């Protein structure tokens, strides 16, 4: 079975943190996705499509953190004073 863009995003740009109750939410989660799309040279889907896909893939209470090049891109894009 082929992995969808959303499955690849979750695999490449997030990891599950079983030690914490903090998770990516709202703008940060979608922002990470758009950064992943930019880094991966993919066209981002509309925000409502993204949230529908995440509702099908991410369980309530599942604590996700950022990782990889998309995380770096998101952080540098979100906080330009860091550079």
C-alpha atoms as a printed R data frame, in Angstrom:
   type eleno elety resid chain resno      x      y      z
1  ATOM     1    CA   UNK     A     1  0.000  0.000  0.000
2  ATOM     2    CA   UNK     A     2  1.380  3.394 -0.975
3  ATOM     3    CA   UNK     A     3  1.893  5.915  1.791
4  ATOM     4    CA   UNK     A     4  0.008  9.138  1.442
5  ATOM     5    CA   UNK     A     5  1.654 12.531  1.709
6  ATOM     6    CA   UNK     A     6  0.278 12.762  5.251
7  ATOM     7    CA   UNK     A     7  1.723  9.403  6.277
8  ATOM     8    CA   UNK     A     8  5.122 10.440  4.944
9  ATOM     9    CA   UNK     A     9  4.864 13.765  6.775
10 ATOM    10    CA   UNK     A    10  4.134 12.042 10.086
11 ATOM    11    CA   UNK     A    11  6.974  9.568  9.567
12 ATOM    12    CA   UNK     A    12  9.589 12.111  8.481
13 ATOM    13    CA   UNK     A    13  8.713 15.182 10.564
14 ATOM    14    CA   UNK     A    14  7.252 13.894 13.838
15 ATOM    15    CA   UNK     A    15  7.876 11.348 16.544
16 ATOM    16    CA   UNK     A    16  5.779 10.119 19.415
17 ATOM    17    CA   UNK     A    17  7.006 11.200 22.844
18 ATOM    18    CA   UNK     A    18  5.738  8.699 25.391
19 ATOM    19    CA   UNK     A    19  7.458 10.549 28.248
20 ATOM    20    CA   UNK     A    20  5.504 13.779 27.920
21 ATOM    21    CA   UNK     A    21  1.952 15.032 27.782
22 ATOM    22    CA   UNK     A    22  2.928 17.989 25.569
23 ATOM    23    CA   UNK     A    23  2.078 17.720 21.869
24 ATOM    24    CA   UNK     A    24  2.021 19.718 18.669
25 ATOM    25    CA   UNK     A    25 -1.282 21.477 18.195
26 ATOM    26    CA   UNK     A    26 -2.980 24.064 16.028
27 ATOM    27    CA   UNK     A    27 -0.789 26.444 14.097
28 ATOM    28    CA   UNK     A    28  2.435 24.672 15.080
29 ATOM    29    CA   UNK     A    29  1.293 21.330 13.698
30 ATOM    30    CA   UNK     A    30  0.039 22.784 10.411
31 ATOM    31    CA   UNK     A    31  3.107 25.032 10.211
32 ATOM    32    CA   UNK     A    32  5.365 22.003 10.563
33 ATOM    33    CA   UNK     A    33  3.409 20.342  7.760
34 ATOM    34    CA   UNK     A    34  3.838 23.342  5.435
35 ATOM    35    CA   UNK     A    35  7.564 23.446  6.274
36 ATOM    36    CA   UNK     A    36  7.802 19.740  5.501
37 ATOM    37    CA   UNK     A    37  6.077 20.367  2.168
38 ATOM    38    CA   UNK     A    38  8.559 23.145  1.362
39 ATOM    39    CA   UNK     A    39 11.593 21.041  2.303
40 ATOM    40    CA   UNK     A    40 10.173 18.015  0.444
41 ATOM    41    CA   UNK     A    41  9.118 20.073 -2.583
42 ATOM    42    CA   UNK     A    42  5.493 19.062 -2.280
43 ATOM    43    CA   UNK     A    43  2.353 21.110 -2.610
44 ATOM    44    CA   UNK     A    44  0.603 21.507  0.746
45 ATOM    45    CA   UNK     A    45 -3.032 20.535  0.973
46 ATOM    46    CA   UNK     A    46 -5.624 22.963  2.289
47 ATOM    47    CA   UNK     A    47 -5.751 23.261  6.060
48 ATOM    48    CA   UNK     A    48 -9.174 21.565  6.350
49 ATOM    49    CA   UNK     A    49 -7.869 18.593  4.317
50 ATOM    50    CA   UNK     A    50 -4.829 18.375  6.604
51 ATOM    51    CA   UNK     A    51 -6.975 18.341  9.764
52 ATOM    52    CA   UNK     A    52 -9.308 15.682  8.353
53 ATOM    53    CA   UNK     A    53 -6.290 13.507  7.537
54 ATOM    54    CA   UNK     A    54 -4.747 14.044 10.996
55 ATOM    55    CA   UNK     A    55 -8.039 13.150 12.689
56 ATOM    56    CA   UNK     A    56 -7.769  9.778 10.916
57 ATOM    57    CA   UNK     A    57 -4.098  9.226 11.794
58 ATOM    58    CA   UNK     A    58 -3.371 10.790 15.166
59 ATOM    59    CA   UNK     A    59 -5.116  9.485 18.273
60 ATOM    60    CA   UNK     A    60 -6.330 11.858 20.969
61 ATOM    61    CA   UNK     A    61 -3.671 12.075 23.643
62 ATOM    62    CA   UNK     A    62 -0.904 10.971 21.268
63 ATOM    63    CA   UNK     A    63  2.010 13.316 22.028
64 ATOM    64    CA   UNK     A    64  3.849 14.309 18.868
65 ATOM    65    CA   UNK     A    65  7.073 16.279 18.641
66 ATOM    66    CA   UNK     A    66  8.933 17.818 15.690
67 ATOM    67    CA   UNK     A    67 12.006 16.262 14.112
68 ATOM    68    CA   UNK     A    68 14.214 16.550 11.062
69 ATOM    69    CA   UNK     A    69 14.768 19.234  8.450
70 ATOM    70    CA   UNK     A    70 11.123 20.345  8.514
71 ATOM    71    CA   UNK     A    71 11.440 21.128 12.227
72 ATOM    72    CA   UNK     A    72 14.493 23.290 11.618
73 ATOM    73    CA   UNK     A    73 12.766 25.067  8.737
74 ATOM    74    CA   UNK     A    74  9.647 25.676 10.821
75 ATOM    75    CA   UNK     A    75 11.601 27.040 13.785
76 ATOM    76    CA   UNK     A    76 13.746 29.345 11.658
77 ATOM    77    CA   UNK     A    77 10.702 30.547  9.699
78 ATOM    78    CA   UNK     A    78  8.636 31.124 12.835
79 ATOM    79    CA   UNK     A    79 11.306 32.824 14.899
80 ATOM    80    CA   UNK     A    80 13.519 34.849 12.547
81 ATOM    81    CA   UNK     A    81 15.299 36.499 15.500
82 ATOM    82    CA   UNK     A    82 16.973 33.124 16.138
83 ATOM    83    CA   UNK     A    83 19.069 33.492 12.978
